Amino acid sequence: MAKPKLAYGSRSLAAFGTLMVAVQVFHPAMLSILQAGETAAWLSALLSAVLTALLVWPVGKVLERIPGGNVMDLVRIALGDFGEIAAALVLGAIIAHRGGIYLRETSEMATTAVFPHTPQTFGTTTILLGAAYVAWGDGASLVHHGRMVLFGFLCAVLLILAGTFGWGEFRYLTPVLGPGLGKLLAGLPQVSSLYVAALLPLLFADGVERREGLARWISVVPLSGGIIFAAVVLVLLIVFPFPGGLNIGAPLHSAARLVLGGRFFERLEGFWLFAWVETTILLLGAMLMGAATAFAKAFRMDRHRTAVLPLAALMLTFAFFPHDQAETIEALHSSAFIAFVIMIPVPAVVAGIAYLRLRGRPS
């Protein structure tokens, strides 16, 4: 296989990964944090971020020893060629399923808000075509683009939080530990499923030339995402007190509807809907490219593009499984634990096995 192009640094990869994780603040996936943490959902977001960072750090540390390698190279070292093929198939299925849910959520909200009389399939197909176009390019362009978009995304989220802050009351944050420390800790795997996008930087790690510090910057991804989640959840809890907030499908979008733009712009949620759709297209494109890259490595393909369209078709199939928005959210919650275990702890175990096999080789 041709040597990958080494075109970006660890910081760019971390910024890209942060965007991929943080995009979910616009999605109904945020309800997972509220369900598990209740009035302490902000604390649950932070604890889950720390847990994920501890699990991805050893993967990045072993990758520092493999120039031009990503997490699939660790799978091959640890489990052999057959294990690498099996891992690519499982990874592709999980990414297609989770991406299909995000695709359905976003297209349904976009068509309802902007084109209420347009078939929902139109919005779904349009967004997927955009994601496939993103995935058709190269990893360097996607990583650099994600880094640039991150600043605008953070500004958009901060504007929503600032505009809705005055609508809430801090008394809704009690009890401070929500359901209690035991239940809070027991719900961490459910909440940590929001950080499965932290695997994407591990799939794009083959483009990092200087490997020093790679583990540290990869660990920054869930931590920075957790801070963003915690800030958003804090504001959502004081504006939409628990448990009433669980009945809102897309809490941050609903919060954006409270922001008034003064005399000329009464409501500005259309601006944030655009931000939601654009960043989701980037996320879905990165998921398709990451899964396609895994297939290319496992099946020794010359280019990842060969796998993009089949994976996009599978993602579209999963998007149409749920009958409505409620079933879409339920599908996301029911698959959360499995997605977290396979995408975060399993790579850490694989990295440990790969480290033992690499031990004794020159660095």
C-alpha positions in Angstrom: 0.0 0.0 0.0 1.2 3.5 -0.8 2.7 5.5 2.1 0.1 7.9 3.5 0.6 11.6 3.0 2.0 13.2 6.2 0.3 16.5 6.1 -0.9 17.7 9.6 0.2 17.9 13.2 -1.1 16.5 16.4 -2.7 19.9 17.3 -4.7 20.0 14.1 -5.8 16.4 14.6 -6.9 17.3 18.2 -8.9 20.4 16.9 -10.6 18.2 14.3 -11.4 15.5 16.8 -12.8 18.1 19.2 -15.2 19.3 16.5 -16.3 15.7 15.7 -17.2 15.1 19.4 -18.7 18.5 20.1 -21.0 18.4 17.0 -23.3 16.2 19.1 -24.4 19.1 21.3 -27.0 19.9 18.6 -28.3 16.3 18.4 -30.9 14.5 20.6 -27.9 12.4 21.7 -27.4 15.0 24.4 -30.5 13.5 26.1 -28.2 10.5 27.1 -26.3 12.9 29.5 -29.5 14.2 31.0 -31.0 10.8 31.5 -27.9 9.4 33.2 -26.9 12.4 35.3 -30.2 14.1 35.9 -29.5 17.4 37.7 -25.8 16.4 37.9 -25.6 15.8 34.1 -22.8 18.4 33.8 -20.7 16.4 36.2 -21.5 13.2 34.4 -20.2 14.7 31.1 -16.9 15.6 32.8 -16.4 12.2 34.4 -17.2 10.4 31.2 -14.6 12.7 29.4 -11.9 11.8 31.9 -12.8 8.1 31.5 -12.5 8.2 27.7 -9.3 10.2 27.9 -7.7 7.6 30.1 -8.7 4.9 27.6 -7.6 6.6 24.4 -4.2 7.7 25.9 -2.5 4.3 25.7 -3.7 3.9 22.1 -2.0 7.1 21.2 1.1 6.2 23.1 1.6 3.0 21.2 0.9 4.8 17.9 3.7 7.1 18.7 6.0 4.2 18.0 4.5 3.5 14.5 5.3 6.2 12.0 2.5 6.6 9.5 0.3 4.2 11.4 -3.3 4.4 12.7 -5.4 2.2 15.0 -5.9 -0.4 12.3 -2.1 -1.0 12.3 -2.3 -1.8 16.0 -5.1 -4.3 15.3 -3.0 -6.0 12.7 0.0 -6.2 15.0 -2.1 -7.5 17.9 -4.6 -9.8 16.1 -3.2 -10.5 12.7 -4.7 -10.1 9.2 -7.9 -11.9 10.1 -8.4 -9.8 13.2 -7.9 -6.7 11.1 -10.6 -7.7 8.7 -13.0 -8.6 11.5 -12.3 -5.2 13.1 -12.9 -3.3 9.9 -16.3 -5.1 9.4 -17.4 -4.4 13.0 -16.2 -0.8 12.8 -17.9 -0.2 9.5 -21.2 -1.6 10.9 -21.1 0.5 14.1 -20.1 3.7 12.2 -22.8 3.2 9.6 -25.5 2.5 12.2 -24.6 5.5 14.4 -24.1 7.7 11.4 -27.5 6.7 10.1 -29.1 7.8 13.3 -27.3 11.2 13.2 -28.4 11.5 9.5 -32.0 10.8 10.3 -32.1 13.2 13.3 -30.6 16.1 11.3 -32.6 15.6 8.1 -35.8 15.3 10.0 -35.2 18.5 12.0 -34.0 20.4 8.9 -36.9 19.5 6.7 -39.4 20.2 9.4 -38.0 23.6 10.2 -37.2 24.8 6.7 -39.2 22.7 4.2 -42.1 21.3 6.1 -43.9 20.1 2.9 -40.8 18.4 1.4 -40.5 14.6 1.8 -38.0 13.8 4.6 -36.2 11.5 2.2 -35.1 14.5 0.2 -33.3 16.0 3.2 -31.7 12.7 4.2 -30.4 12.0 0.7 -29.1 15.6 0.3 -27.1 15.5 3.5 -25.7 12.0 2.8 -24.5 13.2 -0.6 -22.7 16.0 1.0 -21.1 13.6 3.5 -20.1 11.3 0.7 -18.5 14.2 -1.1 -16.5 15.1 2.0 -15.4 11.4 2.4 -14.4 11.3 -1.2 -11.6 13.8 -0.6 -8.4 13.3 1.4 -7.8 13.2 5.1 -5.5 16.2 5.2 -8.1 18.5 3.7 -10.8 17.2 6.1 -8.6 17.6 9.2 -7.6 21.2 8.2 -11.1 22.1 7.3 -12.4 20.7 10.6 -9.8 22.8 12.5 -11.0 26.0 10.8 -14.7 25.2 11.4 -14.1 24.6 15.1 -13.7 28.3 15.9 -17.0 29.2 14.2 -18.8 26.3 15.8 -17.6 27.3 19.3 -18.8 30.9 18.6 -22.2 29.7 17.6 -22.6 27.5 20.7 -21.4 30.3 23.0 -23.9 32.7 21.4 -26.7 30.3 22.2 -25.5 29.8 25.8 -25.1 33.6 26.3 -28.5 34.3 24.8 -30.4 31.8 26.9 -28.6 32.1 30.2 -30.9 34.7 31.5 -34.0 32.5 31.0 -33.0 30.0 33.7 -32.7 29.6 37.4 -29.8 28.0 39.3 -32.0 26.2 41.8 -32.8 23.7 39.0 -29.2 22.3 39.5 -30.1 20.7 42.8 -29.6 18.0 44.1 -25.9 18.5 43.1 -25.2 14.8 42.7 -28.4 14.1 40.9 -29.4 10.5 41.4 -26.5 9.9 43.7 -22.8 9.1 43.3 -23.4 5.4 42.7 -26.0 5.8 39.9 -23.9 8.6 38.5 -20.9 6.4 38.1 -23.0 3.5 36.8 -24.3 5.7 34.0 -20.9 6.7 32.8 -20.7 4.0 30.0 -24.1 5.4 28.6 -22.8 8.9 28.6 -19.4 7.9 27.3 -21.0 6.7 24.1 -21.1 10.4 23.1 -17.3 10.2 22.9 -17.0 7.4 20.4 -16.1 10.1 17.8 -12.8 10.3 19.7 -11.9 7.1 17.7 -11.8 9.2 14.5 -8.5 10.9 15.4 -7.0 7.4 15.9 -8.1 6.5 12.4 -6.6 9.7 11.0 -3.4 9.4 13.0 -1.5 8.1 10.0 -1.3 11.6 8.6 0.7 12.9 11.6 4.4 13.3 10.8 5.8 14.2 14.2 4.7 11.4 16.6 5.9 13.0 19.8 3.0 14.2 21.9 0.4 12.3 19.8 -1.1 10.5 22.8 -1.4 13.8 24.8 -3.2 15.6 22.0 -5.5 12.7 21.3 -6.4 12.6 25.0 -7.3 16.3 24.7 -10.2 15.5 22.3 -12.6 13.9 24.9 -11.5 16.3 27.6 -12.3 19.4 25.5 -15.5 17.8 24.2 -16.5 17.1 27.8 -16.0 20.7 28.8 -18.2 21.8 25.9 -20.8 19.2 26.9 -20.7 20.3 30.5 -21.2 24.0 29.7 -24.1 23.2 27.3 -25.8 20.9 29.8 -25.5 23.4 32.7 -27.4 26.0 30.7 -29.9 23.5 29.4 -30.6 22.4 33.0 -31.3 25.9 34.3 -33.4 26.7 31.2 -35.3 23.4 30.8 -35.4 21.9 34.3 -35.2 18.2 34.8 -37.2 16.0 34.1 -39.2 18.2 31.7 -36.2 18.8 29.5 -36.2 15.1 28.5 -39.3 15.7 26.5 -37.4 18.1 24.1 -36.0 16.2 21.2 -33.2 18.6 20.3 -32.5 20.7 23.5 -29.9 23.1 22.2 -32.0 23.9 19.1 -34.9 24.6 21.4 -32.7 26.9 23.4 -31.7 28.7 20.3 -35.3 29.5 19.7 -35.3 31.6 22.9 -32.5 33.9 21.5 -34.0 37.1 20.2 -32.1 39.2 17.7 -33.6 42.6 18.5 -35.8 44.7 16.3 -34.7 43.3 12.9 -34.1 39.7 13.7 -36.7 38.3 16.0 -35.5 34.8 16.0 -32.1 33.4 14.9 -32.5 29.6 15.1 -32.1 29.4 11.3 -28.5 30.4 11.7 -27.8 27.6 14.2 -29.8 25.1 12.1 -27.3 25.9 9.3 -24.4 25.3 11.7 -26.0 22.0 12.8 -26.4 20.7 9.3 -23.0 21.9 8.1 -21.1 20.3 11.1 -23.1 17.1 10.9 -22.2 16.8 7.2 -18.5 17.1 8.3 -19.1 14.5 11.0 -20.8 12.0 8.7 -18.1 12.6 6.1 -15.4 11.9 8.6 -17.2 8.8 9.8 -17.4 7.5 6.2 -13.8 8.3 5.5 -12.6 6.7 8.7 -14.6 3.5 8.1 -13.4 3.5 4.4 -9.8 3.9 5.5 -10.2 1.0 7.9 -11.5 -1.2 5.0 -8.7 0.0 2.7 -6.1 -1.1 5.3 -7.8 -4.4 6.1 -8.5 -5.4 2.5 -5.3 -3.9 1.0 -7.1 -1.5 -1.2 -5.1 1.2 -3.1 -7.6 3.9 -2.2 -10.2 4.4 0.5 -12.7 5.8 -2.0 -13.7 2.2 -3.1 -15.5 1.7 0.2 -17.1 5.1 0.5 -20.3 4.5 -1.5 -21.1 1.0 -0.1 -20.7 2.4 3.4 -22.9 5.4 2.5 -25.6 3.1 1.2 -25.4 1.1 4.4 -25.7 4.3 6.4 -28.7 5.4 4.4 -30.3 2.0 5.1 -29.9 2.4 8.8 -31.3 6.0 8.6 -34.6 4.7 7.4 -35.1 1.9 9.9 -36.8 4.1 12.6 -40.4 5.1 11.9 -40.2 8.5 13.6 -38.0 10.8 15.8 -38.9 8.9 19.0 -37.7 5.6 17.6 -34.6 7.3 16.3 -33.6 8.5 19.8 -34.5 5.1 21.3 -32.2 3.4 18.7 -29.4 5.7 19.7 -29.8 5.1 23.4 -30.2 1.3 23.1 -27.0 0.9 21.1 -25.0 3.3 23.3 -23.3 0.8 25.6 -22.2 -1.5 22.8 -20.9 1.4 20.7 -18.9 2.7 23.6 -17.3 -0.7 24.6 -16.3 -1.6 21.0 -15.1 1.9 20.0 -13.2 2.9 23.2 -12.2 0.2 25.7 -11.5 -2.5 23.0 -8.9 -0.3 21.1 -7.2 0.2 24.5 -7.0 -3.5 25.0 -5.7 -4.0 21.5 -3.1 -1.3 22.0 -1.9 -3.2 25.1 -1.5 -6.4 23.2 0.3 -4.5 20.3 2.6 -2.9 22.9 3.6 -6.3 24.2 4.3 -7.6 20.7 6.3 -4.4 19.8 8.3 -4.5 23.0 11.9 -5.2 22.3 11.8 -3.7 18.8 13.8 -0.5 18.2 11.7 2.7 18.5 
